Amino acid sequence: MEWAVKAIAKAGTLSIIGVYPPTMRYFPIGLATNKNLKINAGNCNHRKYIPMLLEKVKSGEVDPSKILTKEESLSSSIRAYESFDKREDGWVKVMLTSAA
């Protein structure tokens, strides 16, 4: 967050989209205020977009495999999430499959 606030020009907009753990307690509010930044934050309204995205995948318009960095079995999902949460190399977009 500090890097993001430093990188934005004065009177710019910082948009924070994603999932952050409740333990994340630091935000450089003083720096953001001094730069007169507008801050937008929240989770994506994914339920709104999923039906449209699924249609795009079904039609072949979108190929999600092009952005996947890992494929893991559903049975290893906890270990996979731990690796993703630790920001280990290569853990960007992960597909969980029902295959063993």
PDB file as gemmi writes it, atoms N, CA and C in Angstrom:
CRYST1    1.000    1.000    1.000  90.00  90.00  90.00 P 1                      
ATOM      1  N   MET A   1       0.811  -1.182   0.000  1.00  0.00           N  
ATOM      2  CA  MET A   1       0.000   0.000   0.000  1.00  0.00           C  
ATOM      3  C   MET A   1       0.864   1.260   0.000  1.00  0.00           C  
ATOM      4  N   GLU A   2       1.967   1.205   0.714  1.00  0.00           N  
ATOM      5  CA  GLU A   2       2.842   2.385   0.749  1.00  0.00           C  
ATOM      6  C   GLU A   2       3.389   2.684  -0.639  1.00  0.00           C  
ATOM      7  N   TRP A   3       3.817   1.641  -1.352  1.00  0.00           N  
ATOM      8  CA  TRP A   3       4.336   1.837  -2.705  1.00  0.00           C  
ATOM      9  C   TRP A   3       3.255   2.431  -3.595  1.00  0.00           C  
ATOM     10  N   ALA A   4       2.029   1.919  -3.504  1.00  0.00           N  
ATOM     11  CA  ALA A   4       0.939   2.408  -4.347  1.00  0.00           C  
ATOM     12  C   ALA A   4       0.680   3.885  -4.091  1.00  0.00           C  
ATOM     13  N   VAL A   5       0.614   4.276  -2.820  1.00  0.00           N  
ATOM     14  CA  VAL A   5       0.356   5.678  -2.475  1.00  0.00           C  
ATOM     15  C   VAL A   5       1.496   6.565  -2.963  1.00  0.00           C  
ATOM     16  N   LYS A   6       2.734   6.112  -2.825  1.00  0.00           N  
ATOM     17  CA  LYS A   6       3.885   6.908  -3.286  1.00  0.00           C  
ATOM     18  C   LYS A   6       3.893   7.050  -4.802  1.00  0.00           C  
ATOM     19  N   ALA A   7       3.411   6.037  -5.521  1.00  0.00           N  
ATOM     20  CA  ALA A   7       3.485   6.027  -6.977  1.00  0.00           C  
ATOM     21  C   ALA A   7       2.437   6.917  -7.643  1.00  0.00           C  
ATOM     22  N   ILE A   8       1.385   7.238  -6.949  1.00  0.00           N  
ATOM     23  CA  ILE A   8       0.290   8.012  -7.538  1.00  0.00           C  
ATOM     24  C   ILE A   8       0.596   9.502  -7.473  1.00  0.00           C  
ATOM     25  N   ALA A   9       0.246  10.199  -8.557  1.00  0.00           N  
ATOM     26  CA  ALA A   9       0.424  11.647  -8.590  1.00  0.00           C  
ATOM     27  C   ALA A   9      -0.532  12.316  -7.615  1.00  0.00           C  
ATOM     28  N   LYS A  10      -0.198  13.520  -7.202  1.00  0.00           N  
ATOM     29  CA  LYS A  10      -1.073  14.284  -6.320  1.00  0.00           C  
ATOM     30  C   LYS A  10      -2.459  14.393  -6.940  1.00  0.00           C  
ATOM     31  N   ALA A  11      -3.473  14.294  -6.094  1.00  0.00           N  
ATOM     32  CA  ALA A  11      -4.889  14.358  -6.479  1.00  0.00           C  
ATOM     33  C   ALA A  11      -5.300  13.182  -7.363  1.00  0.00           C  
ATOM     34  N   GLY A  12      -4.511  12.105  -7.350  1.00  0.00           N  
ATOM     35  CA  GLY A  12      -4.840  10.916  -8.129  1.00  0.00           C  
ATOM     36  C   GLY A  12      -5.836  10.032  -7.397  1.00  0.00           C  
ATOM     37  N   THR A  13      -6.141   8.899  -8.002  1.00  0.00           N  
ATOM     38  CA  THR A  13      -7.089   7.949  -7.428  1.00  0.00           C  
ATOM     39  C   THR A  13      -6.408   6.614  -7.201  1.00  0.00           C  
ATOM     40  N   LEU A  14      -6.541   6.080  -6.002  1.00  0.00           N  
ATOM     41  CA  LEU A  14      -6.049   4.744  -5.658  1.00  0.00           C  
ATOM     42  C   LEU A  14      -7.256   3.828  -5.566  1.00  0.00           C  
ATOM     43  N   SER A  15      -7.268   2.787  -6.381  1.00  0.00           N  
ATOM     44  CA  SER A  15      -8.342   1.795  -6.328  1.00  0.00           C  
ATOM     45  C   SER A  15      -7.767   0.496  -5.798  1.00  0.00           C  
ATOM     46  N   ILE A  16      -8.357  -0.001  -4.740  1.00  0.00           N  
ATOM     47  CA  ILE A  16      -7.907  -1.236  -4.098  1.00  0.00           C  
ATOM     48  C   ILE A  16      -9.010  -2.265  -4.271  1.00  0.00           C  
ATOM     49  N   ILE A  17      -8.746  -3.274  -5.095  1.00  0.00           N  
ATOM     50  CA  ILE A  17      -9.739  -4.313  -5.348  1.00  0.00           C  
ATOM     51  C   ILE A  17      -9.089  -5.640  -5.004  1.00  0.00           C  
ATOM     52  N   GLY A  18      -9.744  -6.428  -4.213  1.00  0.00           N  
ATOM     53  CA  GLY A  18      -9.200  -7.731  -3.895  1.00  0.00           C  
ATOM     54  C   GLY A  18      -9.553  -8.166  -2.500  1.00  0.00           C  
ATOM     55  N   VAL A  19      -8.893  -9.203  -2.066  1.00  0.00           N  
ATOM     56  CA  VAL A  19      -9.143  -9.778  -0.750  1.00  0.00           C  
ATOM     57  C   VAL A  19      -7.900  -9.564   0.094  1.00  0.00           C  
ATOM     58  N   TYR A  20      -8.063  -8.870   1.181  1.00  0.00           N  
ATOM     59  CA  TYR A  20      -6.962  -8.616   2.105  1.00  0.00           C  
ATOM     60  C   TYR A  20      -7.303  -9.250   3.444  1.00  0.00           C  
ATOM     61  N   PRO A  21      -6.324  -9.820   4.124  1.00  0.00           N  
ATOM     62  CA  PRO A  21      -6.611 -10.463   5.407  1.00  0.00           C  
ATOM     63  C   PRO A  21      -6.958  -9.431   6.473  1.00  0.00           C  
ATOM     64  N   PRO A  22      -7.826  -9.804   7.414  1.00  0.00           N  
ATOM     65  CA  PRO A  22      -8.178  -8.884   8.501  1.00  0.00           C  
ATOM     66  C   PRO A  22      -6.961  -8.444   9.311  1.00  0.00           C  
ATOM     67  N   THR A  23      -5.873  -9.201   9.242  1.00  0.00           N  
ATOM     68  CA  THR A  23      -4.667  -8.847   9.990  1.00  0.00           C  
ATOM     69  C   THR A  23      -3.900  -7.700   9.344  1.00  0.00           C  
ATOM     70  N   MET A  24      -4.238  -7.349   8.097  1.00  0.00           N  
ATOM     71  CA  MET A  24      -3.564  -6.219   7.457  1.00  0.00           C  
ATOM     72  C   MET A  24      -4.094  -4.945   8.098  1.00  0.00           C  
ATOM     73  N   ARG A  25      -3.258  -4.289   8.860  1.00  0.00           N  
ATOM     74  CA  ARG A  25      -3.703  -3.152   9.652  1.00  0.00           C  
ATOM     75  C   ARG A  25      -2.985  -1.849   9.320  1.00  0.00           C  
ATOM     76  N   TYR A  26      -2.106  -1.855   8.327  1.00  0.00           N  
ATOM     77  CA  TYR A  26      -1.338  -0.656   8.040  1.00  0.00           C  
ATOM     78  C   TYR A  26      -1.750  -0.063   6.702  1.00  0.00           C  
ATOM     79  N   PHE A  27      -2.020   1.214   6.708  1.00  0.00           N  
ATOM     80  CA  PHE A  27      -2.248   1.968   5.482  1.00  0.00           C  
ATOM     81  C   PHE A  27      -1.652   3.356   5.700  1.00  0.00           C  
ATOM     82  N   PRO A  28      -0.873   3.862   4.754  1.00  0.00           N  
ATOM     83  CA  PRO A  28      -0.217   5.161   4.937  1.00  0.00           C  
ATOM     84  C   PRO A  28      -1.199   6.332   4.749  1.00  0.00           C  
ATOM     85  N   ILE A  29      -2.131   6.461   5.678  1.00  0.00           N  
ATOM     86  CA  ILE A  29      -3.192   7.455   5.545  1.00  0.00           C  
ATOM     87  C   ILE A  29      -2.643   8.880   5.521  1.00  0.00           C  
ATOM     88  N   GLY A  30      -1.594   9.159   6.298  1.00  0.00           N  
ATOM     89  CA  GLY A  30      -1.009  10.499   6.294  1.00  0.00           C  
ATOM     90  C   GLY A  30      -0.459  10.868   4.937  1.00  0.00           C  
ATOM     91  N   LEU A  31       0.276   9.954   4.314  1.00  0.00           N  
ATOM     92  CA  LEU A  31       0.836  10.199   2.983  1.00  0.00           C  
ATOM     93  C   LEU A  31      -0.280  10.382   1.959  1.00  0.00           C  
ATOM     94  N   ALA A  32      -1.317   9.544   2.042  1.00  0.00           N  
ATOM     95  CA  ALA A  32      -2.435   9.644   1.101  1.00  0.00           C  
ATOM     96  C   ALA A  32      -3.175  10.968   1.273  1.00  0.00           C  
ATOM     97  N   THR A  33      -3.376  11.390   2.506  1.00  0.00           N  
ATOM     98  CA  THR A  33      -4.069  12.649   2.768  1.00  0.00           C  
ATOM     99  C   THR A  33      -3.247  13.836   2.276  1.00  0.00           C  
ATOM    100  N   ASN A  34      -1.946  13.816   2.544  1.00  0.00           N  
ATOM    101  CA  ASN A  34      -1.081  14.912   2.108  1.00  0.00           C  
ATOM    102  C   ASN A  34      -1.025  15.038   0.588  1.00  0.00           C  
ATOM    103  N   LYS A  35      -1.270  13.938  -0.128  1.00  0.00           N  
ATOM    104  CA  LYS A  35      -1.276  13.978  -1.588  1.00  0.00           C  
ATOM    105  C   LYS A  35      -2.685  14.221  -2.137  1.00  0.00           C  
ATOM    106  N   ASN A  36      -3.663  14.370  -1.242  1.00  0.00           N  
ATOM    107  CA  ASN A  36      -5.050  14.637  -1.640  1.00  0.00           C  
ATOM    108  C   ASN A  36      -5.581  13.543  -2.563  1.00  0.00           C  
ATOM    109  N   LEU A  37      -5.356  12.278  -2.179  1.00  0.00           N  
ATOM    110  CA  LEU A  37      -5.774  11.155  -3.008  1.00  0.00           C  
ATOM    111  C   LEU A  37      -7.231  10.791  -2.777  1.00  0.00           C  
ATOM    112  N   LYS A  38      -7.857  10.318  -3.822  1.00  0.00           N  
ATOM    113  CA  LYS A  38      -9.182   9.709  -3.718  1.00  0.00           C  
ATOM    114  C   LYS A  38      -8.939   8.213  -3.612  1.00  0.00           C  
ATOM    115  N   ILE A  39      -9.612   7.550  -2.676  1.00  0.00           N  
ATOM    116  CA  ILE A  39      -9.389   6.123  -2.447  1.00  0.00           C  
ATOM    117  C   ILE A  39     -10.696   5.370  -2.636  1.00  0.00           C  
ATOM    118  N   ASN A  40     -10.678   4.380  -3.525  1.00  0.00           N  
ATOM    119  CA  ASN A  40     -11.805   3.474  -3.739  1.00  0.00           C  
ATOM    120  C   ASN A  40     -11.347   2.090  -3.307  1.00  0.00           C  
ATOM    121  N   ALA A  41     -12.150   1.407  -2.520  1.00  0.00           N  
ATOM    122  CA  ALA A  41     -11.745   0.074  -2.076  1.00  0.00           C  
ATOM    123  C   ALA A  41     -12.958  -0.830  -1.960  1.00  0.00           C  
ATOM    124  N   GLY A  42     -12.735  -2.100  -2.186  1.00  0.00           N  
ATOM    125  CA  GLY A  42     -13.806  -3.076  -2.013  1.00  0.00           C  
ATOM    126  C   GLY A  42     -13.533  -4.328  -2.807  1.00  0.00           C  
ATOM    127  N   ASN A  43     -14.369  -5.311  -2.568  1.00  0.00           N  
ATOM    128  CA  ASN A  43     -14.290  -6.554  -3.322  1.00  0.00           C  
ATOM    129  C   ASN A  43     -15.099  -6.419  -4.603  1.00  0.00           C  
ATOM    130  N   CYS A  44     -14.728  -7.153  -5.603  1.00  0.00           N  
ATOM    131  CA  CYS A  44     -15.449  -7.157  -6.871  1.00  0.00           C  
ATOM    132  C   CYS A  44     -16.821  -7.808  -6.669  1.00  0.00           C  
ATOM    133  N   ASN A  45     -17.835  -7.272  -7.311  1.00  0.00           N  
ATOM    134  CA  ASN A  45     -19.166  -7.862  -7.269  1.00  0.00           C  
ATOM    135  C   ASN A  45     -19.209  -9.033  -8.254  1.00  0.00           C  
ATOM    136  N   HIS A  46     -18.487 -10.102  -7.910  1.00  0.00           N  
ATOM    137  CA  HIS A  46     -18.294 -11.214  -8.836  1.00  0.00           C  
ATOM    138  C   HIS A  46     -19.586 -11.915  -9.231  1.00  0.00           C  
ATOM    139  N   ARG A  47     -20.578 -11.942  -8.357  1.00  0.00           N  
ATOM    140  CA  ARG A  47     -21.839 -12.618  -8.695  1.00  0.00           C  
ATOM    141  C   ARG A  47     -22.534 -11.957  -9.866  1.00  0.00           C  
ATOM    142  N   LYS A  48     -22.320 -10.684 -10.040  1.00  0.00           N  
ATOM    143  CA  LYS A  48     -22.906  -9.950 -11.168  1.00  0.00           C  
ATOM    144  C   LYS A  48     -22.274 -10.397 -12.492  1.00  0.00           C  
ATOM    145  N   TYR A  49     -20.968 -10.676 -12.472  1.00  0.00           N  
ATOM    146  CA  TYR A  49     -20.233 -10.930 -13.706  1.00  0.00           C  
ATOM    147  C   TYR A  49     -20.091 -12.403 -14.084  1.00  0.00           C  
ATOM    148  N   ILE A  50     -20.271 -13.308 -13.133  1.00  0.00           N  
ATOM    149  CA  ILE A  50     -20.016 -14.726 -13.407  1.00  0.00           C  
ATOM    150  C   ILE A  50     -20.867 -15.281 -14.550  1.00  0.00           C  
ATOM    151  N   PRO A  51     -22.195 -15.054 -14.596  1.00  0.00           N  
ATOM    152  CA  PRO A  51     -22.962 -15.617 -15.720  1.00  0.00           C  
ATOM    153  C   PRO A  51     -22.451 -15.138 -17.086  1.00  0.00           C  
ATOM    154  N   MET A  52     -22.141 -13.859 -17.219  1.00  0.00           N  
ATOM    155  CA  MET A  52     -21.643 -13.319 -18.483  1.00  0.00           C  
ATOM    156  C   MET A  52     -20.267 -13.913 -18.820  1.00  0.00           C  
ATOM    157  N   LEU A  53     -19.410 -14.041 -17.806  1.00  0.00           N  
ATOM    158  CA  LEU A  53     -18.080 -14.604 -18.048  1.00  0.00           C  
ATOM    159  C   LEU A  53     -18.152 -16.071 -18.446  1.00  0.00           C  
ATOM    160  N   LEU A  54     -19.046 -16.826 -17.813  1.00  0.00           N  
ATOM    161  CA  LEU A  54     -19.202 -18.239 -18.175  1.00  0.00           C  
ATOM    162  C   LEU A  54     -19.652 -18.387 -19.622  1.00  0.00           C  
ATOM    163  N   GLU A  55     -20.546 -17.523 -20.066  1.00  0.00           N  
ATOM    164  CA  GLU A  55     -20.981 -17.561 -21.467  1.00  0.00           C  
ATOM    165  C   GLU A  55     -19.817 -17.275 -22.408  1.00  0.00           C  
ATOM    166  N   LYS A  56     -18.971 -16.337 -22.039  1.00  0.00           N  
ATOM    167  CA  LYS A  56     -17.807 -16.015 -22.882  1.00  0.00           C  
ATOM    168  C   LYS A  56     -16.831 -17.194 -22.952  1.00  0.00           C  
ATOM    169  N   VAL A  57     -16.687 -17.924 -21.855  1.00  0.00           N  
ATOM    170  CA  VAL A  57     -15.822 -19.103 -21.848  1.00  0.00           C  
ATOM    171  C   VAL A  57     -16.455 -20.204 -22.699  1.00  0.00           C  
ATOM    172  N   LYS A  58     -17.765 -20.443 -22.507  1.00  0.00           N  
ATOM    173  CA  LYS A  58     -18.462 -21.477 -23.291  1.00  0.00           C  
ATOM    174  C   LYS A  58     -18.372 -21.212 -24.792  1.00  0.00           C  
ATOM    175  N   SER A  59     -18.502 -19.957 -25.188  1.00  0.00           N  
ATOM    176  CA  SER A  59     -18.488 -19.607 -26.614  1.00  0.00           C  
ATOM    177  C   SER A  59     -17.080 -19.622 -27.208  1.00  0.00           C  
ATOM    178  N   GLY A  60     -16.068 -19.665 -26.348  1.00  0.00           N  
ATOM    179  CA  GLY A  60     -14.687 -19.651 -26.820  1.00  0.00           C  
ATOM    180  C   GLY A  60     -14.122 -18.251 -26.975  1.00  0.00           C  
ATOM    181  N   GLU A  61     -14.941 -17.246 -26.651  1.00  0.00           N  
ATOM    182  CA  GLU A  61     -14.467 -15.863 -26.758  1.00  0.00           C  
ATOM    183  C   GLU A  61     -13.348 -15.579 -25.764  1.00  0.00           C  
ATOM    184  N   VAL A  62     -13.402 -16.232 -24.609  1.00  0.00           N  
ATOM    185  CA  VAL A  62     -12.391 -16.064 -23.567  1.00  0.00           C  
ATOM    186  C   VAL A  62     -11.799 -17.427 -23.239  1.00  0.00           C  
ATOM    187  N   ASP A  63     -10.474 -17.499 -23.191  1.00  0.00           N  
ATOM    188  CA  ASP A  63      -9.784 -18.733 -22.825  1.00  0.00           C  
ATOM    189  C   ASP A  63      -9.063 -18.503 -21.505  1.00  0.00           C  
ATOM    190  N   PRO A  64      -9.678 -18.927 -20.382  1.00  0.00           N  
ATOM    191  CA  PRO A  64      -9.062 -18.651 -19.078  1.00  0.00           C  
ATOM    192  C   PRO A  64      -7.731 -19.352 -18.866  1.00  0.00           C  
ATOM    193  N   SER A  65      -7.441 -20.382 -19.644  1.00  0.00           N  
ATOM    194  CA  SER A  65      -6.175 -21.087 -19.449  1.00  0.00           C  
ATOM    195  C   SER A  65      -4.974 -20.200 -19.765  1.00  0.00           C  
ATOM    196  N   LYS A  66      -5.183 -19.125 -20.506  1.00  0.00           N  
ATOM    197  CA  LYS A  66      -4.083 -18.235 -20.875  1.00  0.00           C  
ATOM    198  C   LYS A  66      -3.560 -17.426 -19.692  1.00  0.00           C  
ATOM    199  N   ILE A  67      -4.346 -17.296 -18.635  1.00  0.00           N  
ATOM    200  CA  ILE A  67      -3.886 -16.513 -17.489  1.00  0.00           C  
ATOM    201  C   ILE A  67      -3.523 -17.382 -16.288  1.00  0.00           C  
ATOM    202  N   LEU A  68      -3.747 -18.695 -16.402  1.00  0.00           N  
ATOM    203  CA  LEU A  68      -3.467 -19.588 -15.272  1.00  0.00           C  
ATOM    204  C   LEU A  68      -1.970 -19.799 -15.098  1.00  0.00           C  
ATOM    205  N   THR A  69      -1.527 -19.757 -13.844  1.00  0.00           N  
ATOM    206  CA  THR A  69      -0.121 -20.004 -13.557  1.00  0.00           C  
ATOM    207  C   THR A  69       0.091 -21.343 -12.861  1.00  0.00           C  
ATOM    208  N   LYS A  70      -0.973 -21.896 -12.300  1.00  0.00           N  
ATOM    209  CA  LYS A  70      -0.879 -23.192 -11.606  1.00  0.00           C  
ATOM    210  C   LYS A  70      -2.181 -23.945 -11.775  1.00  0.00           C  
ATOM    211  N   GLU A  71      -2.096 -25.279 -11.716  1.00  0.00           N  
ATOM    212  CA  GLU A  71      -3.279 -26.134 -11.679  1.00  0.00           C  
ATOM    213  C   GLU A  71      -3.066 -27.128 -10.553  1.00  0.00           C  
ATOM    214  N   GLU A  72      -4.003 -27.171  -9.627  1.00  0.00           N  
ATOM    215  CA  GLU A  72      -3.885 -28.035  -8.459  1.00  0.00           C  
ATOM    216  C   GLU A  72      -5.186 -28.797  -8.265  1.00  0.00           C  
ATOM    217  N   SER A  73      -5.085 -29.941  -7.606  1.00  0.00           N  
ATOM    218  CA  SER A  73      -6.300 -30.707  -7.309  1.00  0.00           C  
ATOM    219  C   SER A  73      -7.041 -30.067  -6.136  1.00  0.00           C  
ATOM    220  N   LEU A  74      -8.334 -30.260  -6.125  1.00  0.00           N  
ATOM    221  CA  LEU A  74      -9.160 -29.718  -5.053  1.00  0.00           C  
ATOM    222  C   LEU A  74      -8.708 -30.238  -3.693  1.00  0.00           C  
ATOM    223  N   SER A  75      -8.213 -31.467  -3.669  1.00  0.00           N  
ATOM    224  CA  SER A  75      -7.759 -32.049  -2.401  1.00  0.00           C  
ATOM    225  C   SER A  75      -6.526 -31.346  -1.835  1.00  0.00           C  
ATOM    226  N   SER A  76      -5.808 -30.598  -2.673  1.00  0.00           N  
ATOM    227  CA  SER A  76      -4.639 -29.868  -2.182  1.00  0.00           C  
ATOM    228  C   SER A  76      -4.914 -28.366  -2.079  1.00  0.00           C  
ATOM    229  N   SER A  77      -6.184 -27.992  -2.028  1.00  0.00           N  
ATOM    230  CA  SER A  77      -6.542 -26.575  -2.064  1.00  0.00           C  
ATOM    231  C   SER A  77      -6.020 -25.793  -0.857  1.00  0.00           C  
ATOM    232  N   ILE A  78      -5.982 -26.396   0.309  1.00  0.00           N  
ATOM    233  CA  ILE A  78      -5.482 -25.670   1.485  1.00  0.00           C  
ATOM    234  C   ILE A  78      -3.997 -25.360   1.315  1.00  0.00           C  
ATOM    235  N   ARG A  79      -3.221 -26.353   0.890  1.00  0.00           N  
ATOM    236  CA  ARG A  79      -1.795 -26.125   0.656  1.00  0.00           C  
ATOM    237  C   ARG A  79      -1.601 -25.096  -0.451  1.00  0.00           C  
ATOM    238  N   ALA A  80      -2.423 -25.181  -1.501  1.00  0.00           N  
ATOM    239  CA  ALA A  80      -2.316 -24.234  -2.614  1.00  0.00           C  
ATOM    240  C   ALA A  80      -2.623 -22.815  -2.134  1.00  0.00           C  
ATOM    241  N   TYR A  81      -3.662 -22.668  -1.326  1.00  0.00           N  
ATOM    242  CA  TYR A  81      -4.004 -21.329  -0.834  1.00  0.00           C  
ATOM    243  C   TYR A  81      -2.892 -20.789   0.064  1.00  0.00           C  
ATOM    244  N   GLU A  82      -2.298 -21.655   0.875  1.00  0.00           N  
ATOM    245  CA  GLU A  82      -1.186 -21.206   1.730  1.00  0.00           C  
ATOM    246  C   GLU A  82      -0.029 -20.694   0.881  1.00  0.00           C  
ATOM    247  N   SER A  83       0.286 -21.374  -0.210  1.00  0.00           N  
ATOM    248  CA  SER A  83       1.363 -20.930  -1.099  1.00  0.00           C  
ATOM    249  C   SER A  83       0.999 -19.607  -1.751  1.00  0.00           C  
ATOM    250  N   PHE A  84      -0.257 -19.489  -2.194  1.00  0.00           N  
ATOM    251  CA  PHE A  84      -0.721 -18.245  -2.798  1.00  0.00           C  
ATOM    252  C   PHE A  84      -0.666 -17.112  -1.778  1.00  0.00           C  
ATOM    253  N   ASP A  85      -1.110 -17.380  -0.561  1.00  0.00           N  
ATOM    254  CA  ASP A  85      -1.147 -16.366   0.501  1.00  0.00           C  
ATOM    255  C   ASP A  85       0.251 -15.885   0.878  1.00  0.00           C  
ATOM    256  N   LYS A  86       1.235 -16.762   0.769  1.00  0.00           N  
ATOM    257  CA  LYS A  86       2.626 -16.389   1.079  1.00  0.00           C  
ATOM    258  C   LYS A  86       3.294 -15.668  -0.092  1.00  0.00           C  
ATOM    259  N   ARG A  87       2.560 -15.501  -1.187  1.00  0.00           N  
ATOM    260  CA  ARG A  87       3.065 -14.841  -2.398  1.00  0.00           C  
ATOM    261  C   ARG A  87       4.280 -15.569  -2.975  1.00  0.00           C  
ATOM    262  N   GLU A  88       4.259 -16.905  -2.896  1.00  0.00           N  
ATOM    263  CA  GLU A  88       5.348 -17.678  -3.473  1.00  0.00           C  
ATOM    264  C   GLU A  88       5.350 -17.487  -4.992  1.00  0.00           C  
ATOM    265  N   ASP A  89       6.530 -17.568  -5.588  1.00  0.00           N  
ATOM    266  CA  ASP A  89       6.666 -17.381  -7.034  1.00  0.00           C  
ATOM    267  C   ASP A  89       5.739 -18.326  -7.799  1.00  0.00           C  
ATOM    268  N   GLY A  90       5.099 -17.788  -8.832  1.00  0.00           N  
ATOM    269  CA  GLY A  90       4.268 -18.597  -9.712  1.00  0.00           C  
ATOM    270  C   GLY A  90       2.823 -18.741  -9.272  1.00  0.00           C  
ATOM    271  N   TRP A  91       2.483 -18.278  -8.099  1.00  0.00           N  
ATOM    272  CA  TRP A  91       1.117 -18.425  -7.580  1.00  0.00           C  
ATOM    273  C   TRP A  91       0.346 -17.125  -7.827  1.00  0.00           C  
ATOM    274  N   VAL A  92      -0.167 -16.976  -9.044  1.00  0.00           N  
ATOM    275  CA  VAL A  92      -0.909 -15.773  -9.408  1.00  0.00           C  
ATOM    276  C   VAL A  92      -2.375 -16.120  -9.630  1.00  0.00           C  
ATOM    277  N   LYS A  93      -2.652 -16.979 -10.606  1.00  0.00           N  
ATOM    278  CA  LYS A  93      -4.012 -17.464 -10.884  1.00  0.00           C  
ATOM    279  C   LYS A  93      -3.967 -18.984 -10.880  1.00  0.00           C  
ATOM    280  N   VAL A  94      -4.763 -19.573 -10.011  1.00  0.00           N  
ATOM    281  CA  VAL A  94      -4.708 -21.019  -9.789  1.00  0.00           C  
ATOM    282  C   VAL A  94      -6.058 -21.645 -10.119  1.00  0.00           C  
ATOM    283  N   MET A  95      -6.033 -22.740 -10.866  1.00  0.00           N  
ATOM    284  CA  MET A  95      -7.245 -23.476 -11.146  1.00  0.00           C  
ATOM    285  C   MET A  95      -7.242 -24.728 -10.268  1.00  0.00           C  
ATOM    286  N   LEU A  96      -8.325 -24.912  -9.522  1.00  0.00           N  
ATOM    287  CA  LEU A  96      -8.499 -26.112  -8.726  1.00  0.00           C  
ATOM    288  C   LEU A  96      -9.381 -27.075  -9.505  1.00  0.00           C  
ATOM    289  N   THR A  97      -8.909 -28.303  -9.649  1.00  0.00           N  
ATOM    290  CA  THR A  97      -9.665 -29.314 -10.408  1.00  0.00           C  
ATOM    291  C   THR A  97     -10.102 -30.438  -9.488  1.00  0.00           C  
ATOM    292  N   SER A  98     -11.100 -31.178  -9.928  1.00  0.00           N  
ATOM    293  CA  SER A  98     -11.589 -32.293  -9.119  1.00  0.00           C  
ATOM    294  C   SER A  98     -10.759 -33.553  -9.334  1.00  0.00           C  
ATOM    295  N   ALA A  99      -9.790 -33.499 -10.250  1.00  0.00           N  
ATOM    296  CA  ALA A  99      -8.913 -34.645 -10.499  1.00  0.00           C  
ATOM    297  C   ALA A  99      -7.993 -34.853  -9.311  1.00  0.00           C  
ATOM    298  N   ALA A 100      -7.675 -36.084  -9.014  1.00  0.00           N  
ATOM    299  CA  ALA A 100      -6.810 -36.404  -7.869  1.00  0.00           C  
ATOM    300  C   ALA A 100      -5.370 -36.089  -8.139  1.00  0.00           C  
TER     301      ALA A 100                                                      
END                                                                             
